[in-house]
Amino acid sequence: MRTKFFTSLALLFLLAATLVTPALAFENREGDKIVIGADEVVKDDLYIFAEEAIVDGTVQGDLIFFGRALTLNGTVEGDLMVAAQAIAINGTVKDDVRIGGAAMLVGEQAAVGDDLLFGGASLETKPGSKIGGDLALGGAQGLVSGDVAGNLMVGASGLELRGVVGGDVKAYVENSEEDAPPVGMYLQQIPFAVPAVPAGLTIAPNAKIGGQLEYTATEDLPIPAGVVGGNIKRIMPEVAEKIEEQTTVQKVGQWFLDLLRRIVTLVLIGLLLVWLFPAFVLNLGEKVREQTWPSLGWGVVAYAAFFFVLLLVLIVTILVASVLGLFTLEGLSTAMVFIGILALFALILAFVLVTSYLVMVVMGQLLGRFTFRAFKSGLAEHRVWPMVVGVLLVAILISLPFVGWLFKFLIIFFGLGALWLWGRERRVRQAA
């Protein structure tokens, strides 16, 4: 869990920074291979979209790269933000580094002025490299041989510390005793050697930790004397509880309890709907009865249209926020992101409520009416009883093993189609 947390955090920071960070000016370069010569100075932020990029010169703003491989031998005076397969830093980044990729190498002459945030498979910092702030790693493995002025925070399968950390070290690592193949054998087309880091935490005798050490392990590790300047704290790793397989009786009992909860929930919501909107619920049911196959067809269309609208809202939000950010309208850019998130949340919530409850009640009432009419009962025209009996039948149908999912989708499609037809006819009447 912690490994996934650190990895997700790194990629989230990278995405947020590249999409909505405002820029005063920027330069864009694209191609198979981009080379920034040693005597070249880019006075703006630089965006590179390429298979490979080699930066030997100076970027006076931020450097943002999307591609397969980046090699930085020069200087970036702002932030470095990368999404790539292989990243090698041999030069200087005066501010933060945010990386999402397969493998990263911080060379012996490399210097990072502030924090380095990495999410990926493998990170190695060579002896002589310097990180002026914190180092956060989320991924498979890390080999830290250089200097870290701040704190070191790791969530990975393995961490080997050989360098100097000025602050605290928090290493949430796995402690599997099973031999696993090296990470490097899974990484292809990496232009530098990927180290083999053993699982768990390994601290070399020449390493130094200025602050405290906190690590996960089932038993105390042999920490070399004099390495840790502060306290040492061991945390027991989280162990997933083994779930015992249920017996047939338990499975049946659980199925019955789930069915009972679903029936009670749908009946209560159904009572509320037929009390507040009796005509609306009845009209939707009649739409299915009168236009059965059109309801099914339009229901499929409506179901697909919902996901298309979600994608459209997401794309529009990103594009508008990015454009506003490029024009330094950071307030409007941030507002647009929040508006987009709220719109997505509202759409998803409405869809869940409609497909989980409204259409179930509508189809339940229709099914209840058919049932009472089949027995020639006068209760078929009652306001409540057809809904109660129909909802009971719907709940049983969608809870059936193997075929319940099919009944559920059919009910959703019919209900959405009826809602679609009702809304279309309502718009036509209003236009007239």
Protein Blocks (a to p, Z undefined) as FASTA:
>chain_A
ZZmmmmmmmmmmmmmmmmmmccfbdcddedjbdcddfkbccfbdcddddfbdcdfbdcfb
dcddddjbdcdfbdcfbdcddddfbdcdfbdcfbdcddddfbdcddfkbccfbdcddddf
bdcddehiacfbdcddddjbdcdfbdcfbdcddddfbdcdfbdcfbdcdddddfbfbdcd
dfklmpghiabdcddddehjdddfkbccfbdcddddfbdcdddehkambdcddddddddd
ddddddfklmmmmmmmmmmmmmmmmmmmmmmmmmmmmmlmmmmmmmmmmmmmlmmmmmmm
mmmmmmmmmmmmmmmmmmmmmmmmmnopaklmmmmmmmmmmmmmmmmmmmmmmmmmmmmm
mmmmmmmmmmmmmnopaklmpmklmmmmmmmmmmmmmmpghjlmmmmmmmmmmmmmmmmm
mmmmmmmmmmZZ
